[in-house]
Amino acid sequence: MRTPWAGREVARLPLEEVPVFPGGYRELALRPDPPLPRGRYRVALILGGTYGRYAAEGTWDVP
C-alpha cells in the first residue's frame, strides 16, 4: 500500500553538535515533533565536519 507521502520528505531533524572521534560511536535519540505516523521510512543522514561530509542511508520503523 502506498502512502500519500511516499517519496517525499516528511521531516528534517536538526542535530546538536556532538563530537564523534575517529573509530568512535554515538547513538542519538531523534524525536520528531509532531511524531511521525506509524510505518517504515527511508532515512538519509548527512553529517558535515572538519574533515568532510559523511552520508548514510537506512530505514526507520515507527511502531
C-alpha positions, 0 to 999 in steps of 0.5 A: 500500500502506498502512502500519500507521502511516499517519496517525499520528505516528511521531516528534517531533524536538526542535530546538536553538535556532538563530537564523534572521534575517529573509530568512535560511536554515538547513538542519538535519540531523534524525536520528531515533533509532531511524531511521525505516523506509524510505518517504515521510512527511508532515512538519509543522514548527512553529517558535515565536519572538519574533515568532510561530509559523511552520508548514510542511508537506512530505514526507520520503523515507527511502531 
